[in-house]
Amino acid sequence: MTKKFNFDVTATDGRARTGVISTPRGEIRTPAFMPVGTAATVKAMLPESVRATGADILLGNTYHLMLRPTAERIARLGGLHRFMNWDRPILTDSGGFQVMSLAGLRKLTEEGVTFKSHIDGSRHALTPERSMEIQALLGSDIVMAFDECTPFPSDEATARRSMELSMRWARRSREAFGDRPGHALFGIQQGSVYRDQRQESADKLREIGFDGYAIGGLAVGEGQATMFEVLEYAPAMLPEDRPRYLMGVGKPDDIVGAVERGIDMMDCVLPSRSGRTGQAFTRFGVVNIRNARHQDDPRPLDEHCTCPACRNYSRAYLHHVNRAQEIIASMLLTWHNLHYFQELMQGLRDAIAEGRLAAFVSDFHARRAEGDI
Ligand SMILES: Nc1nc(=O)c2cc3nc(NCCN4CCCCC4)[nH]c3cc2[nH]1
């Protein structure tokens, strides 16, 4: 890896900005949405189809891949990019969040976490050092520091203990990551909904020094209003010349609100997961294709959409294959949703570059009906 990792801000509109993250495996246009490829696949999608939706980067998960097929096996087979046939950038989450949300019999100490696999009950350990080793074996381009996602709600003392542990783990992550040209390590801010703790966390991460900075501990049940309250101040606490990544977000209106508040990168299972359940996101709101009212409807999901589902299939067909639990239902709705999310990102990038973000946002909200359409 000769080429460097770099981030250039290219335009701003209020607190929002557009930029380009340069990596040896390609460029990432920001604000960027990362489809989630948890088990080395974006479910129901071929990698070339994911690329066709406009994605520049995918997210993978340390937790899932360490359990199955193991990071060592993926390394022996040439690394995660080769393994899953995606040659563009990959960001991998560091595992702590998934342990707390998926694994059994967890034990958390200063050293790290031990847990039982949700797949076969085998026992495993994750520490900052082991997480860095796994992410290096996978060959991911953007590595996340090993942290604890503070549960919500947490009282101030609990949140502080959690944040301070994550900051000690951030330093251990930085030291274990070492110097890997062309690869980036992102720190993760914690501090729950407490402004002073968010500031202390940001200051500590700056002192350690990272290639990018994530806002963790959100999208954990606090609700959009509380999340936006934190996003009123948290992004500006992080270096403005580095990418700011809001983890786990979100619904289209979460994404728009986060970009307005200075966020550059996001990821969420929503477009793929909800596609498999029959939910289609459109500029007018959410279509639940399982609803009987679609069974005779010859129109596409969204006549303005250029994705394969909207170009070639009727709502009646999508209703039928969803009801019949046909595999193509997951394929077409996932493709449509990922296409819609990437179109939304392109719309945001264009609006920021042309200084018309406020108009874009009010038009975005005006079009959308509440509830299913
Ligand atoms: N390393 C790490 N640290 C975090 O604080 C974190 C915080 C997060 N918050 C979320 N929220 C995901 C919400 N998602 C919404 C759609 C349905 C499934 C859950 N994902 C996260 C991932 C995270 N990863």
The ligand as an SDF file (V2000), in Angstrom:
LIG
                    3D

 24 27  0  0  0  0  0  0  0  0999 V2000
  -17.9900    0.3700   17.8510 N   0  0  0  0  0  0  0  0  0  0  0  0
  -19.2210    0.9260   17.9590 C   0  0  0  0  0  0  0  0  0  0  0  0
  -19.4370    1.8330   18.9220 N   0  0  0  0  0  0  0  0  0  0  0  0
  -20.6540    2.4440   19.0830 C   0  0  0  0  0  0  0  0  0  0  0  0
  -20.8280    3.2650   20.0110 O   0  0  0  0  0  0  0  0  0  0  0  0
  -21.7330    2.0770   18.1770 C   0  0  0  0  0  0  0  0  0  0  0  0
  -23.0130    2.6470   18.3080 C   0  0  0  0  0  0  0  0  0  0  0  0
  -24.0200    2.2060   17.4480 C   0  0  0  0  0  0  0  0  0  0  0  0
  -25.3390    2.5370   17.3930 N   0  0  0  0  0  0  0  0  0  0  0  0
  -25.8580    1.7560   16.4300 C   0  0  0  0  0  0  0  0  0  0  0  0
  -27.1730    1.7630   16.1420 N   0  0  0  0  0  0  0  0  0  0  0  0
  -27.7130    0.7850   15.2270 C   0  0  0  0  0  0  0  0  0  0  0  0
  -29.2040    0.9790   15.1830 C   0  0  0  0  0  0  0  0  0  0  0  0
  -29.7710    0.0650   14.2050 N   0  0  0  0  0  0  0  0  0  0  0  0
  -30.9560    0.7170   13.5990 C   0  0  0  0  0  0  0  0  0  0  0  0
  -31.6390   -0.1890   12.5990 C   0  0  0  0  0  0  0  0  0  0  0  0
  -31.9940   -1.5110   13.2210 C   0  0  0  0  0  0  0  0  0  0  0  0
  -30.7940   -2.1730   13.8890 C   0  0  0  0  0  0  0  0  0  0  0  0
  -30.1060   -1.2410   14.8530 C   0  0  0  0  0  0  0  0  0  0  0  0
  -24.9420    0.9610   15.8210 N   0  0  0  0  0  0  0  0  0  0  0  0
  -23.7590    1.2240   16.4630 C   0  0  0  0  0  0  0  0  0  0  0  0
  -22.4820    0.6860   16.3140 C   0  0  0  0  0  0  0  0  0  0  0  0
  -21.4670    1.1080   17.1790 C   0  0  0  0  0  0  0  0  0  0  0  0
  -20.2010    0.5560   17.0640 N   0  0  0  0  0  0  0  0  0  0  0  0
  1  2  1  0
  2  3  2  0
  2 24  1  0
  3  4  1  0
  4  5  2  0
  4  6  1  0
  6  7  1  0
  6 23  2  0
  7  8  2  0
  8  9  1  0
  8 21  1  0
  9 10  2  0
 10 11  1  0
 10 20  1  0
 11 12  1  0
 12 13  1  0
 13 14  1  0
 14 15  1  0
 14 19  1  0
 15 16  1  0
 16 17  1  0
 17 18  1  0
 18 19  1  0
 20 21  1  0
 21 22  2  0
 22 23  1  0
 23 24  1  0
M  END
$$$$
